[in-house]
């Protein structure tokens, strides 16, 4: 029995959209009145999972439209504009078409491993949503090792990609999978190092703790560690197999890479997971480097998850932008950029982070003074590193091709032929001679 | 909030949902087949291995280029070593200067390894 006061209390908390934790606490308390403890935990967990899926499902459909529309604008075309107003219903039409399409499986494929990847590839992409904080302490699982969890789970996607490529028993698929594995694991190293700088500086491995540190110190990490942000951005776009680094599904080389043999809805899942992963990665970039749900006090007035959503959208647009403007890199360029540029640079910044953090702790400096100085120093160091890279990696100047010399051959048109005919000595080469 | 195991339990629930979610369109597709709306007419040509219209030559599962394994080896070395820095980074508050020295020595060794690989041309993609 709930009386009126309790009901208004419930409604008041319900309407406080700023913090969904209120809702969770209410449900927990309500269940604790009549049920066992584990039920409350399971119900909140299920609600959190459903909430995340309710975010992912519709966003995937919208993102298909957004991605195609924005890319087409970059390429000076209209993009989808037939189905529905402004082509908004295009993703629905695509989904219906893919569901109704025949699903082929090659005779030579390893059947069990062939059928698993379209489902399994979604798992890491959805699982890392669990540690993304939508607000203060507002995530499905507020782990104290959130960064490690993120790295570990996102690393398993490589395994699924390799399963898809290997089981297809197709040479293009195998090449694509091999390239994807080599590139993903290579770019994992600068990614880990870039996150390590943040962990060193904020002194916590919790994703939420990193955001709280930024809130506490009134600074966003992209100002303190711009090179880590750049490295993480590029490494993430490589892990996502998006265009500056999409050698694993390079259309002009290896058809569609590891999902060459997948058709119908199975292909649709591979297509969708790329967009979903891009979204969650831009969410993590926004969280780690742009302050996440926090925006200089605005989070007191606007629901924190709207702030996160706006930042995520901005990063997502940046990812589409790089996809729309940059050409695809060769595999040797990608690998050497990773190992010879990103890894040493991020390693340098790990050292910088360690030293600066130790100075902050041991000297007890005032952070309002020390952090801007460190930010300026780090930005200068980043610019220096980029300029050094630009100087070292500058392509060799184009050489004028050497003039073609004709040494006594019959090639070269009528004039050359006359010259040859007027010669007294025998030409060195004869065509069709005996 | 405070119970660590509860957080991992939530992740477990999320894991189950993450596996069910992508199955829904596949099940829908299968249902469409059951209702007779989706074709399933495999034939010898269709279920052949796709190779741009050419018949595929030889087995696919052969020994692959060595450089991919080299990259994997270097990755394992680096990733495992870097992971050791995470606990040190979190505990830096309590082991201030000693921790810094340890971290610097560790990173120096790591960097030496990178320089060695670079000099031995293990990082070249040939």
Interface residues (C-beta under 8 A of the other chain):
Chain A: X41 X42 X44 X45 X46 X48 X49 X50 X52 X53 X56 X57 X95 X98 X99 X100 X101 X102 X103 X104 X105 X106 X107 X108 X118 X119 X120 X121 X122 X123 X125 X126 X127 X129 X130 X137 X140 X141 X142 X143 X144 X147 X148 X149 X166 X168 X169 X170 X171 X172 X174 X178 X181 X182 X185 X186 X188 X189 X192 X193 X196 X199 X200 X203 X204 X205 X255 X260 X261 X264 X265 X266 X268 X269 X273 X331 X332 X335 X336 X339 X340 X343 X344 X347 X350 X351 X354 X355 X357 X358 X361 X362
Chain B: X1 X3 X4 X6 X7 X8 X9 X10 X11 X12 X13 X14 X15 X16 X17 X18 X19 X21 X22 X23 X25 X26 X28 X29 X32 X37 X38 X39 X40 X41 X42 X44 X46 X47 X48 X49 X50 X51 X52 X56 X60 X61 X64 X65 X67 X68 X71 X72 X74 X75 X78 X79 X82 X83 X85 X86 X89 X90 X92 X93 X96 X97 X99 X100 X103 X104 X107 X110 X111 X114 X117 X118 X123 X124 X125
